[in-house]
Amino acid sequence: MVMQHTVETSLSYRPGGAAAPVSVAPMMDKTDRDYRFLARLFSPHTLLYTEMVSPRAVLHGNREVLLAFDPVERPLALQLGGDDAGELKAAIRIAEDYGYDEINLNVGCPSDKVQQGSFGACLMARPEHVAHLVTEMRSATSLPVTVKHRIGIDGLERYEDLARFVETVVTEGPAKLTVHARIAILGGLSPKQNRSIPPLRYDDVYRLKQDYPNQFVEINGGVTQLSQIRRHLSEVDAVMIGRAAYDTPQLLAEAEREFFDPAFVAPSRGEIVERMVPYIVERQAAGRPPHTVFRHMLGLFAGQPGSRIWKRSLSSGIARDADVPALIRRALARVPRDVLERPLTAEPTGRVAAGA
């Protein structure tokens, strides 16, 4: 039996802060700064995460590309993926000047590249080393240092294995544990398969919170509906949404009104598009081709009349020097007016495939 832990967490909720009750998961090739700007229009306060960033890339690569963001994206957490304490500390010291609200350590990614580097989910087999990384990361910053991990990996699949990992790590004071309620199978499954094939075990995360009542615990995995968020928040401190936040963004608008600001007036899809136009033009002027932003907007009308023509219109606007306002006007003209004008929270939140 696991003894209840008594160390107090250093993280307490404040509106829009790092301990927000709802967050959007870090997702490779999705949660870049262009997506995050778009997501902010749906929810001003949901905690957002960067894609996973390599500390080595921060030290030797283009820091502006890797770390810079628009202030509107805050609250924003930087997720780092690595296992070298010195590199992590150096990267954090650089990143702190950019204004992030949280630094997160990835201990859950199961990709081949991550496994070759011996970090991500592989680190669940090395709880003492994760604890050491947390200690060193905390020494480099005043920001909350958090850990995102799985409930286990192949060979360490029992709740007792999870409890041993957590017991070791929490002694070093991570402000938050974000727990993906699936094990990661490191041999034989792709990252995509690891988001759906291992069964969800929410009860293990609930039990973890019961055994460590003073530790801030966030649950992740398969969250697609507002009712699920409500249910999870009755057991844990926060809920992280994965693919559903990307595929059905009205879920973010619903979450904003229910968990952050009851007076929030959700925009319509038409208003979202109108607000994105000056941003795309600004990014275009800075050398960012429009299609890099458009790709995040392709699903904006998913399930609505006009969705197909909307996608086709944006997909044709791949030229670096495209006339963005004119292209957007033509695309919107093909979408029914009632679809454009209806507030997002006036629609039922749909179910999508369970994801990260």
N, C-alpha and C positions, 0 to 999 in steps of 0.2 A: 504493500500500500504506500502511495506517495504522500509524504507529509506536506501539509499546507505551507507554502513559502511565506515568509513574513517581511521580506525586503520591500519597502514601498517603491512603486514606480515613480520616476521623475516627470512623467507626462500626465498633464491634466488637460481636459478639454477647454478650449476657448473657441469662440466662433471663428471659423476660417483658419484655425491653427493646425499644427501637425497631428493633433489627436482628434481630428474631425471624425464623426461617426460613420461617414461614408467616403470612400476613396475610389479612384480609378487605377487599376493595376498597371505597372510598367509592362509594356508590350513592344517587343522588337518590331521594327518597321511600321509601327502604328503610333505610339505616343511621342512623336517628335513635337517640336515647338509649334508647327503649323496645326497639328491636331489639337494640341492643348489650347491654342487660341480659340479654335472653334468650340471646344468643349466648354470653355468659360462662358460662352454665350448661352449655353443651356443651364449652367449651374455656376454661380459666382463663388461658391464656398466649398464645393467638394474638393478634397485633397487630390492633387494630380501628381503623377510620377513621370520622370524621364524614362526613356528607354534605358536598358542596362548599359553603363559606360565602363570601359576598362580603365583602371587607374594608369596603366602604362600609356594608353592613348592620351590621357590628360597630360601626362608628363612630357610626352614627345610629339603630340599631334597638334592639330589646330584647335586651340582652346575655345575660341569664339564659336566655331561650328559646334563643338561638343557641349559647351556649357552655357552659352548666352541664351537669354530668353526675354520675352516681353514681360514687364512687371505685372501686366494683367493676368498672367498665368498663375501667380501666387494665390493661395498657398501651394508650394511646389516642393517635392522631395526629389533629391538626386539619388538614383540607385547605382551603386558601384558593384562590379563583379570582379573579385580577385582573391588571392590567398596570401599575398605578401604584405605584411604589416607596414613595412617601410614605404612601399608604393602607395598603399591606401592612405597613410597619414599625409604623405606629400601631396597627393591628389586632393584630399580634403582641404588642406590649407589653401590650395589654389582656388578650389570651388567655393569656399566660404565667402570670398569677396564678391561673388556673383549674386548673393542674396537668397540662397535656398533656405527652406524652413526645416528641413530634415535631411539626414544622410542615412541611406538604407543599404544594408549589406545583402547581396543576393546569395541565398543558400538554398535555392529551389530550382534553378534552371537545369534541365536535364540534357541540353544539346550536346552533340559530339564535341563541338569546339570547346565548350565549357569543361567537359570531362577531360579532354586532352590537357587543359590548363589546370586541372585538379581543383576547380572551385565550383561555385553553384551548388547543386544538390549533392555533389560528391562530399562536400564539407560536413554533411550530416553524419558521416562516419567518423568525424574528427571533432567532437564537441569541445574538447579542451583547446583545440586550435581556434575554433570559432570564438570561444570565450576570450582567448588572447587577442584576437583581431578586434573584438568589441572594446576591450580595455585600451588598446593602442589607438583605435579610432576616436574614442571618447577623449583621449589625452590631446588630440589634435584640434578639437572644436568645442565650442559651447553649444552647438546645435544638438537636438535630440539625435542619438544614434539608434537605429532600429534594425531588426533582422526579419527578412522574409524567408520562410522555409516551408518544407513539406511536413506531413505527418510521419514520413519515413521514406526509406529507399529499400530496394530489394535486398533482403537479408536482414534488414532492421525495420520490420513491418509492424511490430506489436506496439500497443500503447506504452508498455513499459520502456521500449526503446526510445520512443518520443519523449517520455517523461525524463529519462536519463539525460537526453540531449538538452532539454529545457532546464533541468536542475543545474546542469553544468554552466549553461550560458547565462542564465538570469543572475547568477552571483556577481557577474561583471557589470550589471546595471543597464542593459538595453532598455530604452524607453518604451519600446513596443515590440511585440512579436506578431507578425502577420503570418498566419498559418494556412497554407493551401491544404484543404481537407482531402487530399489524395496522396498516396505514396508516389514517388517517382521511380519508374522501372528503368534503370540505367543501361540495361542490356536488352536490346531487341525492339524497343519502342522509340518512335520519333518524338520530338517535342509536341507535335500536334496530337499524336496518339496519347501522350502522357497527360494531355488536358481532358481526355474523355474516357479512356479505357480503364485505368484503375478506378475502382468505385469510390464515390464520395463517402467519407466517414465523418459527418458533422459532429456526431456524438463524442468523438475523440477530442475535438477542439473544445466542445462544451465542458467535457471532463477536465481538460487542461485548465480552463478558467476556474473551475471549481477547486482544483488542487493548488492553483496559484492565484488566489483571489486578489492579491495586491499588484499583480502584473497586468499591464494593459495588453489585451489580446484582441487581435483583429482576425476575422475569418475570411477566407477566400476560396472560390471554387464553385462553379455552377450557378452563380446568382444571376437570375434573369428577370425577376419580377419584384415589385415593391413589397408584396406580401412576404417574400423570402427575407428581405432586408429587415422588416418588422420582426419576424420570427427570430432571426439570428440576434438582433439587438436585445432580445429578452434574455439571451444567454451569455453574450460576449460584449465587448466594449465598442467594436466597430466592424464594418463590413466593407470588403474590397470587391468591386465589380470588375470583371474582365471584359470579354468580347461583347457582352450585351451593351456596355457603355458605348462601344464603337458602332455596333450594328443597329441598335435601337436607342438613339440618343435622347428620345423623350423620357427614358427612364431616369436620366440625370435631372431633367426638369422636374419630374415628379418627386425625386429625392430631395431636391433643393427646397421645394415648398413644404414637404413633410418634416424634414429633419434639420433644416437650417433656418428658413425664413417663411413663415406662414403667409406673409404678405407678398411673397414673390409672384410677380406677374410673368408668366411664361411667354416667351416670344413665339411668333408663328414661324413656320419654315421660310416664308417669304422675307420676314424681318431678319432671320438668321443670314440668309443669302445677301441681303442688302448691306448688312454690317460687315460681311466678309469681303466685299468688293474693295474698299479702300485698303484693307490689309493686304490683299493679294497684289494690288497695284504697287503698294509700298515694297513688298518683298520682291516683286518683279524688277523694280528700279534698283534694288540691291543685288540683282543678279540671280534671283531665285526663279526658275521657270514656273509658269502658272500651274502646270500639271502636277507639281509636287504638293501643291495645296489642294487642287481639284480632287485628287485621289481620295482625300478624306471626306469629301462632300458628295461622292457618288451615291452613297446610300441614304442621303438625306430624305428622299421621297420614297424609300422602300415601302412596298405594300400600298402605295397611293397611286391614283390615276395620274399619268404623266411621268411616272418613274423612268420608263424605258427611254423616252425622248430626252429626259433630263440627263441621263447617263450618256446617251449618245452625243448630246450637244457638248457636254464637258469633255468627253474623251476626244473630241475633235479639236479641242483647244490646246494642243500640246506645243504649239510653236512658242518659242521663247519670247517673241515680240507680239504675241496675240493681243488684240484689243479686248481686254478683260471686261470692261463695262458693257461693250456692245455684245460680246458673246453671252454674258449673263442675261442681258435683256432678252435676247432671242430665245434662250433656254427657258426663262420664266414665262415667256409668252405662250409656251406650249403646255404649261401646267394649269389645270383648272383653278380658277380664282378661289373657290372655297377651300381647296387644299392649301393654297398659299396663305390664306388669312386665318385659318383656324389655329388657335393657341395649342401648343403641344400638349399641355396638361389637360386639354379637353378630350384627348384621345385615350383609349385604353392602351396600357402598356402591353406590348406583345411578348410572346415567348420566343426565344431564340435558342439555338443549340448551346448546351452548357460548355463553358470555356474556362479560361484561366481565372 
